[in-house]
Amino acid sequence: MAEQILVICAAMLVEDEQKLERKRLLRELRDDSDPFSMQEIVFIQNFRFPKSLCRELMQQLEPRDPQKSAIPFIIRFLGSLYFYAHGSYQKCVGNNFQIAMSQPSVSRAIHHISKTIMDVKGGEIRFPKTSNEVLEVKKGFYTAFKIKGTIGAVDCTHIGIVAPSSTDPSNPLCMYMNRKGFYSINVEAVCDHRLLFTAINARFPGSCHDSGIWTTSPTRLHLLRTHRSQCDNWLLGDQGYPLEPWLLTPVAEPSNAKEVKFNTLHAKARNCVERAFGVLKSRFRCLAKHRILHYSHERAGNIIYACAILHNILLKHGVAADLGFEVLDEFEEDVATNEVAENANSREGARIRERYISSL
């Protein structure tokens, strides 16, 4: 019995020594490595940001960093960017010699960096509200697609997550299983003609239908409040959404040339949001459909918001989306919904759409 205890104690000592040795090795790698010594194109492929823009963003974020850690902010920030960009397991991210962190350190870094990005740069996702902002977006859609009155395109996309605990009563397992057969968050987004996200809503589990999310969407509530003063502004949505004065959908069964033309213009303009999803998931592979976020809904939602913010920053600085990685095709027409009964909003939306079609 005593010999067995000695063997167990010896094994524990060896394990502790191996852990200390790994920590020393990771610290030495961090001290000796300089990620900014990479060539520019390699740096972008690894972290998606040019060096100059990455440094600028770090200067803005570091003063608001809430994490108390001996690991330098540059390492934790670049480790998070690497995870967003590649969607690797946390241990794989930490084993990268340019980052060199343990798996728990990577996990904590991703959590804190995501929240810091949201807190400091959340204003990068801004729905057009002032008259000048609205006019700029409407001009952009008309110039690009010859469709009037449009201030954005709306749609949802599924971001895969690990199956929630079957014993958690606040997040039932069945709520996250979507119609495509995997666990997810159904993320609602609005984008403009430049593929910039102007609204993101990652609060709903995968089983929720797009139209159900739209019913309580902050974007819809804003449009509902401002409709009387801005009655010639609307979003474009697919057949999965209800026809409303502020949300125009395509004609289900076009019966004349003008209705066909409207559907064609509508499809080209609304495709902006599909392309925006494709670029977002191509840049940040942790959101791609063949990846799974191994986090709770709340933490996964923070990662989604952070990636959307970074996507907007890159677009605003003119960083191309084709630097060494494939842009994913995200197009998938949603199924039509018959759940929304005809009401005053749908009738007014039909009148607005008919009036617009007659002007073509």
Residue pairs with C-beta under 8 A, 6 or more apart in sequence:
22 102
23 102
25 100
26 94
26 100
26 101
26 102
27 100
29 97
29 100
30 71
30 72
30 75
30 99
30 100
30 101
33 97
33 98
33 100
35 43
35 46
35 47
35 74
35 78
35 98
35 99
36 43
36 51
36 55
38 46
38 98
40 50
40 51
41 323
41 324
43 49
43 50
43 51
43 54
44 50
44 319
44 323
44 324
45 323
45 324
45 325
46 82
46 85
46 98
47 54
47 78
47 81
47 82
47 85
48 81
48 84
48 85
48 283
48 284
48 310
48 314
48 319
49 57
49 81
49 310
49 314
49 319
50 317
50 319
53 313
53 314
53 317
53 319
54 78
54 81
57 121
57 313
58 73
58 74
58 77
60 120
60 121
61 73
61 77
61 113
61 116
61 117
61 120
61 121
62 73
62 77
64 116
64 119
64 120
65 73
65 112
65 116
66 112
66 115
66 116
67 76
67 108
67 109
67 112
69 76
69 105
69 108
69 109
71 101
71 105
71 109
75 99
75 100
75 101
76 101
76 105
76 109
76 112
76 113
77 109
77 113
78 98
78 99
79 93
79 94
79 96
79 99
79 101
79 106
79 109
79 110
80 109
80 110
80 113
80 114
81 310
82 88
82 93
82 96
82 99
83 90
83 93
83 106
83 110
83 286
84 284
84 286
84 303
84 306
84 307
84 310
85 283
85 284
85 285
85 286
86 93
86 285
86 286
87 284
87 285
87 286
87 287
87 288
87 291
90 103
90 106
90 107
90 110
91 103
91 106
93 99
93 101
93 106
94 100
94 101
94 102
94 103
94 105
94 106
99 106
101 109
110 303
111 299
111 302
113 306
114 299
114 302
114 303
114 305
114 306
115 302
117 305
117 306
117 309
117 310
118 302
118 305
118 306
118 309
121 309
121 313
122 305
122 309
124 309
124 312
124 313
124 316
125 197
125 198
125 199
125 200
125 305
125 308
125 309
125 312
126 133
126 198
127 152
127 190
127 198
127 199
127 219
127 222
128 134
128 136
128 137
128 151
128 152
128 192
128 198
129 222
134 151
134 230
134 233
137 150
137 151
137 152
137 192
137 193
137 198
138 148
138 149
138 150
138 151
138 233
140 192
140 193
140 194
141 147
141 150
141 151
141 192
141 193
141 269
142 148
142 150
143 193
144 193
144 269
145 193
145 265
145 268
145 269
146 265
147 236
147 265
147 266
147 268
147 269
148 356
149 232
149 233
149 234
149 356
150 234
150 235
150 236
150 269
151 192
151 233
151 234
151 235
152 190
152 191
152 192
152 198
152 199
152 235
152 236
153 190
153 191
153 192
153 235
153 236
153 237
153 269
153 270
153 271
153 272
153 273
154 188
154 189
154 190
154 199
154 214
154 219
154 235
154 236
154 237
154 241
154 247
154 273
155 188
155 189
155 210
155 237
155 238
155 270
155 273
155 274
155 277
155 334
156 186
156 187
156 188
156 189
156 210
156 213
156 240
156 334
157 186
157 187
157 189
157 277
157 281
157 330
158 178
158 180
158 182
158 184
158 185
158 186
158 187
158 206
158 289
159 184
159 185
159 187
159 202
159 287
159 293
159 300
159 304
160 182
160 183
160 184
160 289
160 291
160 292
160 293
161 176
161 183
161 184
161 185
161 292
161 293
161 294
161 295
161 297
161 300
162 183
162 292
162 293
162 294
162 295
163 173
163 176
163 183
164 171
164 172
164 173
164 176
164 183
164 296
164 297
165 171
165 173
166 173
171 205
171 296
171 297
173 183
174 207
175 205
175 206
175 207
175 208
176 183
176 184
176 185
176 205
176 206
176 207
176 297
177 183
177 206
177 207
178 184
178 186
178 206
178 207
179 207
179 335
182 206
183 206
184 205
184 206
185 202
185 204
185 205
185 206
185 297
185 300
185 301
185 304
186 204
186 205
186 206
186 207
186 208
186 210
186 213
187 200
187 201
187 202
187 304
188 199
188 200
188 201
188 202
188 204
188 210
188 213
188 214
188 217
188 219
189 197
189 199
189 200
189 201
189 273
189 276
189 277
189 308
190 197
190 198
190 199
190 219
190 235
190 273
191 197
191 198
191 272
191 273
191 276
192 198
192 272
193 269
193 272
194 315
195 272
195 275
195 276
195 279
195 315
196 276
196 312
196 315
196 316
197 276
197 280
197 308
197 311
197 312
199 217
199 218
199 219
200 304
200 305
200 308
201 213
201 217
201 218
201 219
202 300
202 301
202 304
202 305
203 301
204 212
204 213
205 297
209 240
209 337
209 339
210 240
210 241
210 334
210 337
211 240
211 241
211 242
211 337
211 339
211 340
212 339
214 220
214 237
214 241
214 242
214 247
219 235
220 246
220 247
223 233
223 234
223 235
223 246
223 247
224 246
227 245
227 246
231 245
231 352
233 246
234 245
234 246
234 247
234 248
234 352
235 246
235 247
235 248
236 247
236 248
236 249
236 266
236 269
236 270
237 247
237 248
237 249
237 270
238 249
238 250
238 270
238 333
238 334
239 249
239 250
239 252
239 333
239 334
239 335
239 336
239 337
240 334
240 335
240 336
240 337
241 247
241 249
241 337
242 249
242 337
242 340
242 345
242 346
242 349
243 249
243 346
243 349
243 350
243 353
244 345
244 346
244 348
244 349
245 345
245 348
245 349
245 352
246 349
247 349
248 266
248 349
248 352
248 353
248 356
249 266
250 262
250 263
250 266
250 267
251 259
251 262
251 263
251 353
251 357
252 336
254 260
254 262
254 263
258 357
258 358
258 360
259 357
261 360
262 353
262 356
262 357
262 360
271 331
274 330
274 331
274 332
275 330
276 311
277 330
278 327
278 328
278 329
278 330
278 331
279 311
279 321
279 327
280 287
280 307
280 308
280 311
281 287
281 288
281 289
281 328
281 330
282 288
282 321
282 325
282 326
282 327
282 328
283 307
283 310
283 311
283 314
283 321
283 325
284 307
284 310
284 311
285 291
286 293
286 303
286 307
287 293
287 303
287 304
287 307
288 328
293 299
293 300
293 303
295 303
314 321
321 327
340 346
